[in-house]
């Protein structure tokens, strides 16, 4: 049985298992040289803690966007191409929420999954669109967290 990585599935699966699966996908989708480039910072980006954190957040955002944008190519020859893409988008967006940005305390998983389903109705087609979408998602989460 294939997992669909909707809220029910994510809430019933251990964090360790989800983390392992999502990291495997990211390593498969984002080449090592891209990772090195993303996470190599200029001296001015490491001068103080705020600039370093900003550079790290930007790198995480772009890494997730690249991974999400490569799913179509990965499943191009798949029998259930669209279904597999959507499943893996959900998994990678879980990774974005829980592993990359540690948002699980501020934004409940169910809330995140509701946002994901809206995004997936008309998901971005390339890395630049994903960067914009993920940035908007972080802005929405900041607004939700402030409203609490």
Number of C-alpha atoms within 10 A of each C-alpha: 3 6 12 17 22 18 18 12 11 19 12 9 12 10 14 9 10 19 17 11 15 22 16 11 17 20 12 14 19 18 12 11 9 12 16 10 10 17 16 13 14 10 9 9 16 15 10 10 10 11 13 17 13 13 19 19 15 15 19 19 21 21 23 22 26 21 22 29 24 18 24 17 12 14 16 13 9 13 9 10 15 14 13 20 22 21 15 22 23 24 24 26 21 25 22 20 22 20 18 17 13 12 19 15 9 13 16 12 19 15 13 19 20 12 14 19 15 10 16 13 9 8 17 18 13 16 18 14 14 21 21 15 16 21 16 12 17 16 12 13 19 14 11 13 13 9 7 6
